[in-house]
Amino acid sequence: MPKSHVPYAPEFRTEAVRLVRTSGRPTAEIARDLGVSANSLSAWVKQARIDDGAEPGLTSEEREELRRLRRENRVLREEREILKKAAAFFAKENDPR
């Protein structure tokens, strides 16, 4: 299993994308110089194009909102299941039979 990596700072990503856009050097070369994978750097550049409106897709803000809503939905489903079990437990406990 690969080791998990602390996410790169947004400023680092922004600067890396700027280097790709302005330097004229190949993405793989810049990635090697920065110590990141070429795939990661390419993904950052693509996401920057989406955020700039130059390419269709979900913007970073939309992705974050989707992630937040999915997390909230999961928590609410878990809470609902707990409440269902609690209601069934108390209904059974209060049954005079």
C-alpha positions in Angstrom: 0.0 0.0 0.0 1.4 3.4 -0.9 2.2 5.8 2.0 -0.3 8.6 2.4 1.1 12.0 1.6 0.3 15.3 3.3 -1.6 17.3 0.7 0.4 20.0 -1.0 -0.4 23.6 0.0 -2.7 25.5 -2.3 0.0 28.1 -2.9 2.4 25.4 -4.0 -0.1 24.0 -6.4 -0.9 27.5 -7.8 2.8 28.3 -8.3 3.3 24.9 -10.0 0.4 25.5 -12.4 1.8 29.0 -13.1 5.2 27.5 -13.9 3.6 25.0 -16.4 1.6 27.8 -18.1 4.4 30.3 -18.4 7.7 28.4 -18.6 7.2 26.6 -21.9 8.9 23.6 -20.3 7.4 20.1 -20.4 5.1 19.3 -17.5 7.1 16.1 -16.7 10.3 18.2 -16.3 8.6 20.7 -14.0 7.1 17.9 -12.0 10.5 16.3 -11.5 12.0 19.6 -10.5 9.3 20.2 -7.9 9.3 16.6 -6.6 5.7 15.8 -7.5 4.4 13.2 -9.9 3.7 14.3 -13.4 0.1 12.9 -13.1 -0.5 15.1 -10.1 0.8 18.2 -11.8 -1.2 17.5 -14.9 -4.4 17.1 -12.8 -3.7 20.4 -11.1 -3.3 22.1 -14.5 -6.5 20.6 -15.8 -8.4 21.6 -12.6 -7.0 25.1 -13.0 -8.4 25.2 -16.6 -11.8 24.1 -15.3 -11.7 26.7 -12.5 -10.9 29.4 -15.1 -13.8 28.3 -17.3 -11.6 27.2 -20.1 -12.7 23.6 -19.9 -16.0 22.0 -18.8 -16.3 20.2 -15.5 -16.8 20.7 -11.8 -14.9 23.6 -10.3 -12.9 23.2 -7.1 -15.7 25.0 -5.2 -18.3 22.6 -6.7 -16.2 19.6 -5.9 -15.8 20.8 -2.3 -19.5 21.4 -1.9 -20.3 18.0 -3.3 -17.8 16.4 -0.9 -19.3 18.3 2.0 -22.9 17.3 1.0 -22.0 13.7 0.6 -20.4 13.6 4.0 -23.5 15.4 5.5 -25.8 12.9 3.8 -23.8 9.9 5.2 -24.0 11.3 8.7 -27.7 12.0 8.4 -28.3 8.4 7.2 -26.3 7.0 10.1 -28.3 9.2 12.6 -31.6 8.1 11.1 -30.6 4.4 11.4 -29.7 5.0 15.1 -33.0 6.8 15.7 -34.9 3.9 14.1 -33.2 1.4 16.3 -33.8 3.5 19.4 -37.5 3.9 18.5 -37.8 0.2 18.0 -36.0 -0.5 21.3 -38.2 1.9 23.3 -41.4 0.7 21.6 -40.5 -2.9 22.5 -39.6 -1.8 26.1 -43.0 0.0 26.6 -45.0 -3.0 25.2 -47.0 -4.3 28.2 -47.1 -7.9 26.9 
